[in-house]
Amino acid sequence: MRPGISVAMCTFNGERFLPAQLKSIAGQSRLPDELIVCDDCSWDGTREIVAAFAATAAFPVRLVANGKNIGSTKNFEQAISLCNCELVVLSDQDDVWFPHKLETIEKAFSSENEIILAFSDAEIINGESLPVGARLWSRVSFDGDKQRAFSEGRAFPLLLRHPIVTGATMAFRREFFPLIQPIPANDIHDRWISFLLACVGRIAVIQEPLMQYREHDEQQEGLVPRLARNRMAHAKSRGALAYLEEITRLRQLSARIAERNAEFKEPDSIQDQIHRKIRHLQHRAQLPTARFARLPGIFRESINAN
């Protein structure tokens, strides 16, 4: 028996691109069994667009209008909590899915019971729906070696170095939602979910692009801030605070793993990796801002790491 598929979408003032995304979901070769849309206090025509779509869709559509703005992370947590099917596929409001996206995801999970999360590559388009000549994975340096590491169950060390899994391309088994919630409001939902599930089971790496990922000025959480060079510039501009915020997020991750210790594979090894990363960030936070003044500290750290 094939698994049911819920699509969890969050919206916020999405009227510009939302119709194209809804049309692409309705055009799937394997239709979803339900679409859950949580709107985070839009003041444009987003809710009316969803309501009109729901009236003609070939599958159930539930629209939840938040009474107050709760932010992207908590809104996705809410949308996931309302899903009823075995598989949850996350959706942004401004992308475009290829017609075979859900069919391909379903096959990935059906091919192996150990798969608990799957994600794909994507083509990148701009605000005018034109291709920019790049793919998502090339932007995050997710090359063949890293793809093999993910497929072989060695995803977590790579994720600690930098987040790779983009929520718009992600699907996972809903049975693991109790492990994920609550998602800390100061983290990003896809990062939190991928980190935790990488410690529990296998991740399917779908190499072909299954969608067009849109980059534009209005998006709440874009790809660009996740890139290594942009994170480095961001950290440099904010000084020690950026490192301390990352340390806080890692400590939250460590606390969740300690709380649900029995559900994780090799929890002691995972905790050791997290704590080593925290110590590294603490060291970076204490380095002087002047480039040459930092060299002795970086040199000492490299020696201690060997």
C-alpha positions in Angstrom: 0.0 0.0 0.0 1.4 3.4 -1.0 2.0 5.9 1.8 -0.2 9.0 2.1 1.4 12.4 1.4 0.7 15.6 3.2 2.0 18.9 1.9 2.8 21.4 4.6 3.0 25.0 3.2 3.5 28.3 5.1 2.5 31.6 3.6 3.1 35.3 4.4 2.2 38.0 1.9 2.8 35.5 -1.0 0.3 36.7 -3.6 3.0 37.5 -6.1 4.3 33.9 -6.6 1.7 31.7 -4.8 -0.6 31.0 -7.7 2.3 29.4 -9.7 3.2 27.2 -6.8 -0.3 26.1 -6.2 -0.8 25.4 -9.9 2.4 23.2 -9.9 1.1 21.2 -6.8 -2.2 20.7 -8.6 -0.4 19.5 -11.7 1.5 16.6 -9.9 1.5 13.2 -11.6 1.0 11.9 -8.0 -1.4 14.3 -6.3 -1.0 14.9 -2.6 -3.6 13.5 -0.2 -3.9 16.8 1.5 -2.5 20.3 1.5 -2.1 22.2 4.8 -1.6 25.9 4.5 -0.7 28.0 7.5 -0.8 31.7 6.8 1.1 34.0 9.2 -1.0 37.1 9.2 -0.7 38.1 5.5 -2.3 41.5 4.7 -2.3 41.0 0.9 -4.5 38.6 -1.1 -2.7 35.4 0.0 -5.6 33.9 2.0 -8.1 34.6 -0.8 -5.9 32.9 -3.3 -5.6 29.8 -1.1 -9.4 29.8 -0.5 -10.1 30.0 -4.2 -7.7 27.2 -4.9 -9.2 25.0 -2.2 -12.7 25.3 -3.9 -11.5 23.6 -7.1 -8.6 21.4 -5.9 -8.8 17.6 -6.5 -7.6 17.0 -2.9 -8.5 18.4 0.5 -7.0 21.8 1.3 -7.0 23.2 4.8 -6.2 26.9 5.4 -5.2 28.0 8.9 -5.1 31.8 9.5 -2.9 32.7 12.4 -4.2 35.2 14.9 -0.8 36.7 15.4 2.5 36.5 13.6 4.6 33.5 14.9 7.5 33.5 12.3 8.5 31.0 9.7 10.0 28.3 12.0 7.0 28.1 14.4 4.6 28.3 11.5 6.2 25.3 9.8 6.0 23.4 13.1 2.3 24.2 13.2 1.7 23.2 9.6 3.5 19.8 10.2 1.5 19.2 13.3 -1.7 19.4 11.3 -0.6 16.9 8.7 -2.3 13.5 8.8 -0.4 11.4 6.3 2.7 9.2 6.6 4.9 11.4 4.5 5.2 15.2 5.0 6.5 17.2 2.1 7.4 20.8 2.9 6.6 23.6 0.6 7.5 27.3 0.3 5.0 29.7 -1.2 7.2 31.0 -4.0 8.7 28.0 -5.8 7.5 25.9 -8.7 7.4 22.1 -8.5 8.1 19.8 -11.5 5.2 17.5 -12.2 7.1 14.4 -11.0 8.2 15.7 -7.7 5.8 13.9 -5.4 5.9 10.7 -7.5 9.7 10.7 -7.2 9.7 11.3 -3.5 7.2 8.5 -2.9 9.4 6.1 -4.8 12.4 7.1 -2.7 10.7 6.3 0.5 9.1 3.1 -0.9 12.4 1.7 -2.1 13.8 1.4 1.4 12.1 1.3 4.8 15.1 2.7 6.5 14.7 6.0 4.7 13.3 8.6 7.0 14.1 11.8 5.2 14.6 12.7 1.5 15.7 15.8 -0.3 16.5 16.8 -3.8 18.5 19.2 -5.9 16.7 22.1 -7.5 17.1 24.6 -10.3 17.4 28.2 -9.2 15.2 30.9 -10.7 14.8 34.6 -10.0 11.9 36.8 -9.3 11.0 36.9 -12.9 10.9 33.1 -13.1 14.0 33.0 -15.2 16.7 30.4 -14.6 19.9 31.9 -13.2 22.1 29.1 -14.6 22.8 27.4 -11.3 21.5 24.6 -9.2 20.9 24.5 -5.4 23.5 21.9 -4.6 26.2 23.6 -6.4 25.5 26.8 -4.4 25.9 24.9 -1.1 28.9 22.9 -2.4 27.1 19.6 -2.1 29.4 17.5 -4.3 29.6 13.8 -5.1 31.7 12.9 -2.1 29.3 14.6 0.3 26.3 13.0 -1.5 27.8 9.6 -1.0 28.5 10.4 2.7 24.8 11.3 3.2 23.6 8.1 1.4 26.0 6.0 3.6 24.7 7.4 6.9 27.5 9.9 7.5 25.4 13.1 7.1 25.6 14.6 10.6 29.3 15.6 10.5 28.7 17.4 7.3 25.7 19.1 8.6 27.7 20.3 11.6 30.1 22.0 9.2 27.3 23.8 7.4 23.6 23.2 6.7 22.9 21.5 3.4 19.3 20.4 3.4 16.9 23.1 2.1 13.4 22.7 3.5 11.7 23.5 0.2 13.2 20.2 -1.2 12.6 18.1 2.0 10.2 15.3 2.9 10.2 13.1 6.0 8.2 10.5 7.8 5.7 12.1 10.1 6.2 9.4 12.8 9.4 11.3 13.8 7.6 14.6 14.4 7.4 14.0 18.2 11.2 13.9 18.2 11.4 17.1 16.3 8.9 19.2 18.3 9.1 21.8 19.7 11.4 23.4 17.2 13.3 26.3 18.8 12.1 29.6 17.5 15.7 30.9 17.1 16.6 28.0 14.8 15.6 27.4 11.2 13.1 24.5 10.8 14.9 22.6 8.0 18.2 22.8 9.8 16.7 21.5 13.0 14.8 18.7 11.3 17.7 17.5 9.2 20.2 17.6 12.1 18.0 15.5 14.3 16.8 13.0 11.7 20.4 12.5 10.4 21.1 11.1 13.9 18.3 8.6 13.7 18.1 7.0 10.3 18.9 7.0 6.6 18.6 10.0 4.3 17.7 9.6 0.6 19.7 11.9 -1.7 17.6 12.6 -4.9 20.2 13.9 -7.4 17.8 15.3 -10.0 16.2 18.7 -9.6 12.5 18.2 -8.6 11.6 21.9 -8.5 12.5 25.4 -9.3 13.8 27.2 -6.2 13.1 31.0 -6.4 15.6 33.6 -5.1 14.1 37.1 -4.7 14.3 40.1 -2.4 11.0 39.4 -0.6 11.7 35.9 0.7 11.9 35.4 4.5 14.5 32.7 4.6 16.6 32.5 1.4 19.5 30.4 0.2 22.1 33.1 0.1 22.6 33.5 3.9 23.3 29.8 4.2 26.2 29.9 1.8 29.6 29.5 3.5 31.0 32.8 2.2 28.0 34.7 3.3 27.9 33.1 6.7 31.5 34.1 7.2 30.9 37.7 6.1 27.8 37.7 8.4 29.8 36.4 11.4 32.6 38.9 10.7 30.2 41.8 10.6 28.5 40.8 13.9 31.6 39.7 15.7 31.4 37.3 18.6 27.6 37.5 18.8 27.1 35.4 15.7 29.3 32.6 17.2 27.5 32.8 20.5 24.1 32.5 18.8 25.3 29.4 17.0 26.6 28.0 20.2 23.1 28.5 21.7 21.5 26.6 18.9 24.0 23.7 19.2 23.3 23.5 22.9 19.6 23.3 22.2 20.3 20.4 19.8 22.5 18.7 22.4 19.8 19.1 25.0 17.2 17.5 22.8 19.4 14.5 22.1 20.1 14.1 25.8 16.4 14.3 26.5 15.5 11.6 23.9 18.8 9.7 24.2 17.4 6.2 23.6 16.0 7.2 20.2 19.4 8.1 18.6 22.1 6.0 17.1 25.4 6.4 18.9 24.3 9.4 21.0 27.7 9.6 22.8 29.5 10.1 19.5 27.0 12.7 18.4 27.3 14.6 21.6 31.1 14.5 21.3 30.9 16.0 17.8 28.5 18.8 19.0 30.7 19.7 22.0 33.9 19.8 19.8 32.0 22.1 17.4 31.0 24.3 20.4 34.6 24.5 21.7 35.7 25.5 18.2 33.1 28.3 18.0 34.0 29.5 21.5 37.6 29.8 20.4 36.5 31.7 17.3 34.4 34.1 19.4 37.4 35.0 21.5 39.7 35.8 18.6 40.6 39.4 18.1 39.0 41.1 15.2 42.2 42.2 13.5 43.1 39.7 10.8 46.9 39.3 11.6 46.3 39.3 15.4 44.1 36.2 14.9 46.8 34.1 13.2 48.5 32.8 16.4 45.2 31.6 17.9 44.1 29.9 14.6 47.6 28.3 14.4 47.3 26.9 17.9 43.8 25.6 17.2 45.0 23.8 14.1 47.8 22.1 16.0 45.4 21.0 18.8 43.0 19.6 16.2 45.6 17.2 14.7 
